[in-house]
Amino acid sequence: MQEPNDKEIGSFGNDLLVDAVRMKLRWYQGTRLRQSRPCPECKEENYRKHDFEDRIFAILITEDGLEEITVEYRRFWCKTCQRTFSADLSRLFYDECMYGKPIVNLCLQLASRMSPTEVERDLQQVGIQVDKDTVRRYVELFGENFAEQHGITVAEESLSQNVLAALFDVGTVEELKDEYAEELAEEGIDELAGCADETYPVKKGAKKELYEENMERKQEGEEPRKHPDSFMVGCGYLPQLDCYASVQCRQTAFASVLANALGLPLSGVAYCVTDDEDCYNGTFEGRVKCLFYRLRSRARGDERVEQLAEEGKHEELAEYLEKAYADLYEQEIETLKAEYPSFWDEEREEFTGPVTTNAIEGGNWRLKRKLRVPYRRADTARGRVLLGALNDSLAVYRNGRPAASFAHRHGSFSFQQIMGGGSGQPPDQNIHPPMPPVRSAVS
Ligand SMILES: [Zn+2]
């Protein structure tokens, strides 16, 4: 493993960013945290001031090696249990995180679109030392805190995470429609439709393991195993808002109880498109099976399809399926139009709601791309899936052009809200010492 001491900013580093980072972080140097609190051991307030200790806030990579930015915190002496304890550090630090809040937030923000190793490299470019294992721990901790605060829990197990709760501070689509009625009306949205889907990112090392196992099976004359081990990532999505409602990342197979947990935040949608997975049965009110999946299952039992495929008449088959899809689409639109008139655009004579899970499959594809590398641990994968879903929902750029998402414009997400332990602390605004006065420009 590379020693952190060997680190250099490298030729791709940028002076402007490096200087800005240094200036900002050096302001924290020597900050004193002296806010008292009850003794964490006995909860009593029977203490006296003790001494000051140093704590690392950030580590800079400089031409002269690593530079530690430290802050000081007061220690108190508990007269009841005869121990020392530290002042309240929550102004600058999250629980269980070594570095200061700005460093943790930056790690998490970057980890929403790149792997921990890439985050380490990226931070090196701006002169900040954080190793990839630390980034990974922050990602896992983010996932744990998220699940604790916004988990949908069955028998004390957090099965699914409510992304709407983190983005808008609401539990369900029903509540979103109430709380954001004005904002939705401005977008011309009367009703919301949902999508739910699953995807299966492969586990780290699973392809190699599958290959080796299948070599052995071959020797034994057994059938090969088809799929490598994977995680199950389930998503609930609101295509009109380009926004995730719920996410789950698990090692177990998809099941009805999981579909239920995934669907809870979606309650309040007019209807919800899913694939033909049986687990969704009885879960989603107003469930509409994805047209594409329905066509596929219809095609499976279709004699004409079988005949054309057998005869190798591929062009004819494509034409036949296209026509079948068009007919099915027409029928479906007629039904949906009658049932959900608010999605019918009179001017364009078009049904504007989702009819296939395509909308979310784009999202799933983006999530997988944001995961970047396979993971062995579901905990790391869960943290990264959640960060990816938030990043995607808060996007300001989509389909090749600037487009500020609904959650970006109206949502209330902050890393503080998740990492601050949900203790109701206000987001930190003045956590650094005052900036030096800016010299006015000479004209
Ligand atoms: Zn005590």
Residues whose N, C-alpha, C, O or C-beta is under 5 A from the ligand:
A	BS01	ZN	C39 E41 C42 C78 T80 C81
